[in-house]
């Protein structure tokens, strides 16, 4: 392996070395990316380059990956966001529940199988780096961007399960990126929108936010993604108040030298306003590499040639030292060689389908879903085959791409009703908006008049999305609607397809079930528990409040 790496180091030009350190993602610049590939200026490609303005179909994605890989004179690394599996990004793949749902299972075995499954599907498609798992300690319940993307608010549980996800992914032949170093769980702002600051002492951070990294690195973690967050306590005395991404003290002195990390260090998206607004495209790219990153995620809103030229000029003028560039490129090549990624190309589409439609893979996702369902109230559970009213929310983001998270938000209300029909033959449905209107209130009041329904189910989809006001929670007007329903029908069943933290704002009705997300298998599992065909075993992996503490679950 060492011999192969040294051969590549001798062959690569400066342009090719720089290309190895940039994941090109400019989705309006596919033709430009093709030209750059022909000119030895592409070494990494993110899925959003292919999907956002292109296609999410299997045949198209495999064709593009083959085109870039075979047209390049140096190995190209393909990068993918797949926190919940490939199905979020593409029109195929196994959909997985959220990591908080995995946390509710407490199962190391399922964590390993999840990591191994995602790796198998990503590798079959030609992707060598997968942005997973999130190891943020979600200590702030009002966190709008981590929330259910986190395993837990307890570092110990995060380490237990993340270690198995990482082991599964690495044994499956892909590089995972534990994220978002030094931590994004103790913030109340979305770094896609602004640059958060975490005002904690270094001692506290070492025992909480940094603990997953301190524990996972000695176990062989090979990838870390960083965060555009200000951590004053981790900066050197007198160092400029820069986000962690741009701090050499944090990225090199702390992570490399003190923690001993030897894997790939990858920045979060340089499109995010937390860094782009203040530093601009070129400066952010150069400073991130200078801080110690091996790979940066190019700003997908701009021409990738801008980022490439900025880094190239910084090397030629001595702002970036050639010694550092060589060290990063050697590390990239060594890890590509270790995971057999130097010449990885997708399987043929029909062979990829066998992997991504594997019944064994779907069984893993279903098992996590089944074991994660958490019952918080159960006064009149299970429900039976009686006249039932389903009231369900829809969000304005459904059908749109979750910007910078790389997936399309899929509405699940129709799926929920369809899956409910085998349990209830006499079923009516009322759809309300995430921000219910006066018309929505009127529809609900009319439906509840005269006690026509023996059972009422309220399903709310509480999603965590970048750039969304109110992400990870529900608006007050929806809480008002829930209160109206509870007053009219106290034995309503509340189904929370998302964050359990909404219970900090309300008292639920007599029955309440949480699945931590809206994966189709999570919906299936919730209905099994609701109608008594399965016993719930999930336990809260976070502390919601005094009534619903960590570990609670009926």
C-alpha positions in Angstrom: 0.0 0.0 0.0 2.8 2.4 0.9 4.5 1.8 -2.4 1.2 2.6 -4.3 0.8 5.8 -2.3 4.3 7.0 -3.0 3.9 6.3 -6.7 0.8 8.6 -6.7 2.6 11.3 -4.7 5.4 11.3 -7.3 3.0 11.4 -10.2 0.5 14.1 -9.0 1.0 17.7 -10.2 0.2 20.6 -7.8 -3.2 21.0 -9.5 -4.0 17.3 -8.9 -2.9 17.5 -5.3 -5.1 20.5 -4.6 -8.0 18.8 -6.4 -7.7 15.9 -3.9 -8.5 18.3 -1.1 -11.7 19.8 -2.5 -15.1 18.1 -2.7 -16.8 19.8 -5.7 -20.5 20.4 -5.1 -21.5 23.4 -7.3 -24.8 22.1 -8.6 -25.3 24.8 -11.1 -21.9 24.1 -12.6 -21.9 20.4 -13.8 -20.5 21.3 -17.2 -17.7 23.3 -15.5 -17.0 20.3 -13.3 -16.7 18.2 -16.4 -14.2 20.7 -17.9 -12.2 20.8 -14.6 -12.1 17.0 -14.5 -10.6 16.9 -18.0 -8.0 19.4 -16.8 -7.0 17.4 -13.6 -8.8 19.8 -11.3 -11.3 17.3 -9.7 -10.4 15.0 -6.9 -13.6 14.9 -4.9 -17.3 15.1 -5.8 -20.3 15.5 -3.5 -23.6 13.9 -4.3 -25.4 17.3 -4.5 -23.5 18.1 -7.6 -25.3 15.3 -9.3 -28.7 15.3 -7.7 -29.8 18.9 -6.8 -30.2 20.1 -10.4 -29.7 16.7 -12.0 -31.3 13.4 -11.2 -31.8 11.1 -8.3 -32.4 8.0 -10.5 -30.0 5.1 -10.1 -29.1 4.9 -13.8 -28.2 8.5 -14.0 -26.2 8.7 -10.8 -24.1 5.6 -11.7 -23.5 7.0 -15.2 -22.2 10.3 -13.8 -20.0 8.7 -11.2 -18.5 6.4 -13.9 -18.0 9.4 -16.2 -16.1 11.4 -13.6 -14.1 8.4 -12.3 -13.0 7.1 -15.6 -12.4 10.6 -17.1 -10.0 11.5 -14.3 -6.3 11.0 -14.3 -6.1 10.7 -10.5 -8.5 8.9 -8.1 -11.7 10.8 -7.4 -13.4 10.4 -4.0 -17.2 10.6 -3.9 -18.8 12.1 -0.8 -22.4 11.5 0.4 -24.7 12.7 3.2 -26.5 9.7 4.4 -27.4 10.1 8.1 -30.6 8.1 7.5 -29.4 6.0 4.6 -29.4 6.6 0.8 -33.1 6.9 0.4 -33.1 10.5 1.6 -30.8 11.5 -1.2 -31.8 9.2 -4.0 -34.9 7.5 -5.3 -33.6 4.2 -4.0 -31.9 2.8 -0.9 -32.9 1.7 2.5 -34.6 4.4 4.6 -33.4 4.4 8.2 -34.9 6.0 11.4 -33.1 8.9 13.0 -30.1 8.4 15.2 -32.2 9.5 18.2 -34.4 6.5 17.4 -31.4 4.3 17.4 -30.5 5.8 20.8 -33.9 4.7 22.1 -33.0 1.1 21.3 -29.8 1.1 23.3 -28.7 -1.6 20.9 -25.0 -1.9 19.9 -25.9 -4.7 17.5 -28.4 -2.7 15.6 -26.0 0.3 15.5 -23.3 -1.9 13.9 -25.8 -3.4 11.4 -27.0 0.1 10.5 -23.5 1.3 9.8 -22.6 -1.8 7.8 -25.8 -1.5 5.7 -25.3 2.1 4.8 -21.7 1.4 3.9 -22.7 -1.5 1.6 -25.2 0.6 -0.3 -22.9 3.6 -0.5 -20.0 1.6 -1.7 -22.1 -0.3 -4.3 -22.9 3.1 -5.8 -19.3 4.3 -5.8 -19.2 6.5 -2.7 -16.2 6.2 -0.4 -17.0 8.8 2.3 -20.3 9.0 4.1 -21.1 11.9 6.5 -22.3 9.8 9.5 -22.6 9.4 12.4 -23.6 12.6 14.3 -21.9 12.4 17.7 -23.1 15.7 19.0 -24.2 15.7 22.6 -27.7 17.2 22.3 -27.5 19.0 25.7 -29.7 21.9 24.5 -33.3 20.8 24.0 -33.9 23.9 21.9 -31.3 23.0 19.4 -32.9 23.6 16.0 -30.5 21.7 13.8 -29.1 18.7 15.7 -32.0 17.6 17.9 -33.2 14.1 16.6 -30.1 13.9 14.4 -28.2 13.2 17.7 -28.1 9.8 19.4 -28.6 11.2 22.8 -27.8 13.9 25.3 -25.5 11.5 27.2 -21.9 11.1 26.0 -21.7 7.5 27.2 -24.6 6.3 25.1 -23.4 8.2 22.1 -19.9 6.6 22.4 -21.5 3.1 22.8 -23.6 3.3 19.7 -21.4 5.6 17.5 -18.5 3.3 18.0 -20.5 0.4 16.5 -21.8 2.6 13.6 -18.2 3.6 12.8 -17.0 0.0 13.0 -19.8 -1.2 10.7 -19.1 1.5 8.2 -15.3 1.1 8.2 -15.6 -2.7 8.0 -18.0 -2.1 5.1 -15.4 -0.2 3.2 -16.3 3.4 3.5 -14.9 6.3 5.6 -17.4 7.7 8.1 -17.2 11.3 9.4 -18.1 11.7 13.0 -19.5 15.2 13.3 -19.7 18.1 14.1 -16.3 18.6 15.9 -15.9 20.1 18.5 -19.7 19.7 18.9 -23.0 21.2 17.8 -25.3 19.9 20.5 -25.1 22.8 22.9 -26.2 25.5 20.5 -29.5 27.3 20.1 -28.7 28.6 16.6 -28.4 26.9 13.2 -24.9 27.3 11.8 -26.4 27.2 8.4 -27.8 30.6 9.2 -25.4 32.2 11.6 -22.2 31.4 13.6 -23.2 30.0 17.0 -20.9 30.4 20.1 -20.6 27.9 22.9 -19.5 29.6 26.1 -18.4 26.6 28.1 -15.1 25.9 29.9 -12.5 23.6 28.4 -12.9 21.2 31.3 -16.7 21.0 30.6 -16.1 20.5 26.9 -13.6 17.7 27.5 -16.1 15.8 29.5 -19.2 16.4 27.3 -18.9 17.7 23.8 -15.4 16.4 23.1 -15.8 13.1 24.9 -17.1 11.2 21.9 -14.0 12.2 19.9 -11.6 11.4 22.7 -13.2 7.9 23.0 -13.7 7.1 19.3 -10.3 8.2 18.0 -8.3 5.5 20.0 -10.8 3.0 18.6 -9.7 3.8 15.0 -12.1 6.5 13.8 -10.9 7.4 10.3 -13.0 10.5 9.6 -14.2 13.7 11.3 -16.3 16.6 10.0 -15.9 20.0 11.7 -18.3 22.7 12.7 -18.5 26.5 12.0 -19.0 27.3 15.7 -17.1 29.6 18.0 -15.5 27.9 21.0 -13.6 30.6 22.9 -12.4 28.2 25.6 -10.6 26.1 23.0 -8.8 29.0 21.3 -5.2 29.9 22.2 -4.6 33.0 24.3 -4.7 36.0 22.0 -6.0 34.0 19.0 -8.5 35.7 16.9 -12.1 34.7 17.7 -12.6 32.5 14.7 -15.0 29.5 14.3 -13.5 26.1 15.1 -13.2 25.3 11.4 -10.6 28.1 10.9 -8.7 27.6 14.1 -5.3 25.8 13.8 -5.3 25.6 17.6 -8.4 23.5 17.6 -8.0 21.5 14.3 -4.3 20.7 14.6 -3.0 21.3 18.1 -6.0 19.8 19.9 -7.4 17.3 17.4 -4.2 16.0 15.8 -1.6 16.5 18.4 -3.5 16.2 21.7 -6.2 13.7 20.7 -3.9 11.8 18.2 -6.4 11.8 15.3 -4.8 10.4 12.1 -7.8 10.1 9.8 -9.4 12.5 7.3 -10.4 15.9 8.6 -13.2 17.3 6.5 -14.9 20.7 6.8 -18.7 21.1 6.9 -20.2 22.9 4.0 -18.5 26.2 3.1 -21.9 27.4 1.8 -23.2 27.8 5.4 -23.8 31.4 6.3 -22.0 30.8 9.7 -18.8 31.0 7.8 -19.5 32.2 4.2 -21.0 35.6 5.2 -18.1 36.6 7.3 -15.2 35.2 5.3 -16.3 34.8 1.8 -15.7 31.9 -0.6 -12.0 32.1 -1.2 -10.8 33.1 2.3 -12.9 30.5 4.0 -11.5 27.8 1.8 -7.9 28.8 2.3 -8.2 29.4 6.1 -9.9 26.0 6.6 -7.0 24.2 4.9 -4.5 26.3 6.8 -6.2 25.3 10.1 -5.5 21.7 9.2 -8.3 20.3 7.1 -7.5 17.6 4.6 -10.7 18.1 2.6 -13.1 21.0 2.3 -16.7 20.9 1.1 -16.9 23.5 -1.6 -19.6 26.2 -1.5 -22.2 24.6 -3.8 -23.7 28.0 -4.8 -20.5 29.1 -6.6 -18.3 28.0 -9.5 -15.9 25.3 -8.1 -13.1 27.0 -10.1 -13.2 29.9 -7.7 -12.4 27.7 -4.7 -9.8 25.7 -6.7 -8.0 28.8 -7.9 -8.1 30.4 -4.4 -6.3 27.4 -2.9 -3.9 27.1 -5.9 -2.9 30.8 -5.5 -2.5 30.4 -1.8 0.0 27.6 -2.3 1.9 29.4 -5.1 2.2 32.5 -2.9 3.2 30.6 0.2 0.1 31.4 2.3 -0.4 27.6 2.3 2.8 25.6 2.8 3.5 22.8 0.3 4.6 20.5 3.2 1.1 20.7 4.6 -0.5 20.1 1.2 1.6 17.0 0.7 0.8 15.7 4.2 -2.9 16.0 3.6 -2.7 14.5 0.1 -0.6 11.6 1.4 -3.2 11.0 4.1 -6.0 11.0 1.6 -4.3 8.6 -0.7 -3.3 6.3 2.2 -6.9 6.1 3.4 -8.2 5.6 -0.2 -5.7 2.7 -0.6 -6.7 1.2 2.8 -10.4 1.1 1.8 -9.8 0.2 -1.8 -11.1 3.5 -3.1 -8.3 4.4 -5.5 -10.2 2.9 -8.4 -13.7 2.3 -7.0 -16.5 2.5 -9.6 -20.2 1.8 -9.2 -21.5 -1.7 -9.8 -23.8 -2.0 -12.8 -27.3 -0.6 -12.0 -28.9 -4.0 -11.8 -26.2 -5.1 -9.3 -26.6 -1.9 -7.3 -30.4 -2.6 -7.1 -29.7 -6.0 -5.5 -27.8 -4.3 -2.8 -30.1 -1.2 -2.2 -33.3 -3.3 -2.3 -32.0 -6.0 -0.1 -34.6 -7.5 2.2 -31.9 -8.0 4.8 -31.1 -4.3 4.8 -34.8 -3.3 5.1 -35.1 -5.7 8.0 -32.3 -3.8 9.8 -34.2 -0.5 9.4 -37.5 -2.1 10.5 -35.8 -3.7 13.6 -34.4 -0.3 14.7 -37.8 1.2 14.2 -39.7 -1.5 16.1 -37.3 -1.3 19.1 -37.2 2.5 19.2 -40.9 3.3 19.6 -41.4 4.9 23.0 -44.8 5.1 24.7 -45.1 8.1 27.0 -48.8 7.9 27.9 -51.1 4.9 27.5 -54.3 5.4 29.4 -56.5 3.7 26.8 -54.0 1.9 24.6 -54.2 -0.2 22.5 -56.8 1.3 20.1 -59.2 -1.1 18.3 -61.1 -1.4 15.0 -63.6 1.4 15.8 -64.8 4.5 14.1 -61.6 6.7 14.0 -60.6 10.2 13.1 -57.0 10.9 12.0 -55.9 14.5 12.1 -52.4 14.9 10.6 -50.1 17.8 9.8 -48.4 18.7 6.6 -45.4 21.0 6.3 -44.7 23.5 3.6 -41.2 22.0 3.1 -42.7 18.6 1.8 -41.4 17.8 -1.7 -38.6 20.3 -1.4 -34.9 19.7 -0.9 -33.5 20.2 2.6 -30.8 22.7 1.7 -27.2 21.6 2.8 -28.6 18.3 4.2 -28.8 16.8 0.7 -32.2 15.2 0.8 -35.8 15.8 -0.3 -38.4 16.1 2.4 -41.1 13.5 1.7 -44.6 14.0 3.0 -45.8 10.9 5.0 -49.4 11.7 5.8 -50.7 9.7 2.9 -48.5 6.7 3.9 -49.7 6.9 7.5 -53.4 6.8 6.4 -52.7 3.9 4.0 -50.9 1.9 6.6 -53.6 2.6 9.2 -56.5 1.1 7.1 -55.8 -2.6 7.8 -56.2 -1.7 11.5 -59.3 0.5 11.2 -62.0 -0.1 8.6 -64.0 3.1 9.4 -61.4 5.8 9.1 -61.7 9.5 8.3 -58.9 12.0 7.8 -58.5 15.7 8.4 -55.3 17.4 7.1 -54.1 20.5 8.9 -51.0 22.7 8.2 -48.0 22.7 10.4 -49.1 26.3 11.2 -52.8 25.6 11.4 -55.0 28.2 9.8 -58.5 29.4 10.9 -59.9 27.1 8.3 -57.9 24.2 9.8 -59.4 25.0 13.3 -62.9 25.1 11.8 -62.4 21.7 10.1 -61.3 20.1 13.3 -64.1 21.6 15.3 -66.6 20.4 12.8 -65.1 16.9 12.8 -65.2 16.6 16.6 -68.8 17.9 17.0 -71.3 15.4 18.3 -68.7 12.8 19.4 -69.0 10.9 16.1 -65.7 9.2 16.6 -64.8 6.7 19.2 -61.1 7.2 18.6 -59.1 10.3 17.6 -55.5 10.2 16.5 -53.4 13.4 16.1 -50.2 12.9 14.1 -47.6 15.6 14.0 -44.4 15.5 11.9 -41.7 17.5 13.7 -38.8 17.7 11.4 -35.2 19.1 11.8 -34.3 21.1 8.8 -31.6 23.6 7.9 -32.6 27.2 7.3 -36.1 26.6 8.7 -37.6 28.9 11.3 -39.0 26.7 14.0 -37.0 23.6 13.0 -37.3 20.8 15.5 -40.4 22.1 17.3 -44.0 23.0 16.7 -45.5 26.5 16.6 -47.7 27.8 19.4 -50.7 27.8 17.0 -50.3 24.0 16.6 -50.1 23.6 20.4 -53.4 25.5 20.6 -54.9 23.1 18.1 -53.7 20.1 20.1 -55.2 21.6 23.3 -58.5 22.1 21.5 -58.5 18.4 20.4 -57.5 17.2 23.9 -60.3 19.2 25.5 -62.9 17.8 23.0 -61.5 14.3 23.1 -59.2 13.7 26.2 -58.4 10.1 25.1 -56.8 11.2 21.8 -53.6 9.4 20.8 -50.8 11.8 20.0 -48.3 10.4 17.6 -45.0 12.4 17.5 -43.1 11.6 14.3 -40.1 13.6 15.3 -38.7 15.4 18.3 -39.9 14.4 21.8 -38.8 17.9 23.1 -42.2 19.3 22.0 -43.5 17.8 25.3 -41.6 20.5 27.1 -44.2 22.9 25.7 -47.4 20.9 26.4 -49.2 18.3 28.4 -50.0 15.5 26.0 -53.4 13.7 25.8 -54.0 10.4 27.6 -52.1 8.5 24.9 -48.8 9.5 23.4 -46.2 7.7 21.3 -42.9 9.0 20.0 -40.9 7.6 17.1 -38.2 10.4 16.8 -38.8 10.7 13.0 -41.0 9.8 10.1 -39.1 7.0 8.4 -41.7 4.7 6.9 -40.6 1.9 9.2 -41.0 4.2 12.2 -44.6 4.9 11.1 -45.2 1.2 10.7 -43.8 0.5 14.2 -45.9 3.3 15.8 -49.1 1.7 14.4 -48.1 -1.7 15.6 -47.9 -0.3 19.2 -51.0 1.9 18.8 -53.1 -1.0 17.8 -51.6 -3.6 20.1 -49.8 -5.9 17.7 -46.4 -5.1 19.3 -45.2 -4.2 22.8 -43.1 -1.0 22.9 -39.6 -1.2 24.3 -38.0 2.1 23.4 -36.7 4.4 26.2 -36.0 8.1 25.9 -32.4 8.7 25.0 -32.7 12.3 26.2 -34.1 14.2 29.1 -37.2 16.0 28.0 -38.3 17.3 31.4 -39.0 16.1 35.0 -42.1 14.2 33.8 -40.3 12.5 30.9 -36.7 11.9 32.0 -33.9 10.1 30.3 -34.7 6.4 30.2 -38.5 6.9 30.5 -40.8 4.7 28.4 -43.9 2.7 29.3 
